[in-house]
Amino acid sequence: MENKMAHQEERLGPGEVVQRILQIVSQQETTKFCPQCAKHVRAVRPGTSRLRQLGLTLITLGIWSIVWIIDAIRRPGWRCSNCDTRVG
């Protein structure tokens, strides 16, 4: 019985599921070479809701696109998911 319980998977609560979904939606992922790890790794960077940005651009008749462009330029680049080194 104890062995059976040790192998059971822990389920996420509703709040944790929503939090994970928001993290996935707001984060971009790809594969890049990390010089620190000396291998190809999963690289992540903060994302943005393109749908929200597009909606704001349409509502403001294009004015929001200036903010969108500045945000895209200032956004931090790709980082190694293992060691947090900037990868290119």
C-alpha positions as CSV (number, residue, x, y, z in Angstrom):
1,M,0.0,0.0,0.0
2,E,2.8,2.4,0.9
3,N,4.6,1.6,-2.3
4,K,1.4,2.3,-4.3
5,M,1.1,5.8,-2.7
6,A,4.7,6.6,-3.4
7,H,4.2,6.1,-7.1
8,Q,1.0,8.2,-7.3
9,E,1.4,11.5,-9.2
10,E,0.6,14.7,-7.4
11,R,-2.2,16.6,-9.0
12,L,-2.2,20.3,-9.4
13,G,-5.0,22.4,-8.0
14,P,-7.1,24.7,-10.1
15,G,-5.1,27.8,-9.2
16,E,-1.8,26.1,-10.0
17,V,-3.2,25.0,-13.4
18,V,-4.2,28.6,-14.2
19,Q,-0.8,29.9,-13.1
20,R,1.0,27.3,-15.3
21,I,-1.2,28.2,-18.3
22,L,-0.4,31.9,-17.9
23,Q,3.3,31.2,-17.6
24,I,3.2,29.1,-20.8
25,V,1.3,31.8,-22.7
26,S,3.4,34.6,-21.5
27,Q,6.8,32.9,-22.1
28,Q,8.4,32.1,-25.4
29,E,10.6,29.0,-25.7
30,T,13.1,27.8,-28.3
31,T,16.3,25.8,-28.5
32,K,19.6,27.6,-28.5
33,F,23.3,26.8,-28.0
34,C,24.5,27.8,-24.5
35,P,28.3,28.4,-24.3
36,Q,28.2,28.0,-20.5
37,C,26.5,24.5,-20.6
38,A,28.3,23.7,-24.0
39,K,25.2,22.2,-25.5
40,H,21.9,23.0,-27.1
41,V,19.4,23.8,-24.3
42,R,15.8,25.1,-23.9
43,A,16.0,28.9,-24.0
44,V,13.2,31.1,-22.7
45,R,12.4,34.8,-22.7
46,P,9.4,36.8,-21.4
47,G,6.7,37.0,-24.0
48,T,3.8,39.3,-24.6
49,S,0.3,38.8,-25.6
50,R,0.3,39.7,-29.3
51,L,-3.4,39.5,-29.4
52,R,-3.7,42.1,-26.6
53,Q,-1.1,44.3,-28.3
54,L,-2.9,44.1,-31.6
55,G,-6.2,44.9,-30.0
56,L,-4.8,47.9,-28.2
57,T,-3.2,49.0,-31.5
58,L,-6.5,48.8,-33.3
59,I,-8.5,50.5,-30.5
60,T,-6.0,53.4,-30.3
61,L,-5.9,53.7,-34.1
62,G,-2.2,52.7,-34.3
63,I,-0.8,54.9,-31.5
64,W,-0.2,51.8,-29.3
65,S,2.1,50.4,-31.9
66,I,4.8,52.9,-30.7
67,V,4.6,51.4,-27.2
68,W,4.6,47.9,-28.7
69,I,7.8,48.5,-30.7
70,I,9.6,50.1,-27.7
71,D,8.6,47.1,-25.6
72,A,9.9,44.7,-28.2
73,I,13.2,46.5,-28.3
74,R,13.6,46.6,-24.5
75,R,12.5,43.0,-23.9
76,P,15.3,40.9,-22.5
77,G,16.8,38.3,-24.9
78,W,16.9,34.6,-24.8
79,R,18.3,32.9,-21.6
80,C,19.4,29.4,-20.9
81,S,16.8,27.6,-18.8
82,N,19.6,25.7,-17.0
83,C,22.1,28.3,-16.0
84,D,20.3,31.6,-16.9
85,T,23.2,32.7,-19.2
86,R,22.2,34.9,-22.1
87,V,22.2,32.8,-25.3
88,G,22.0,34.1,-28.8
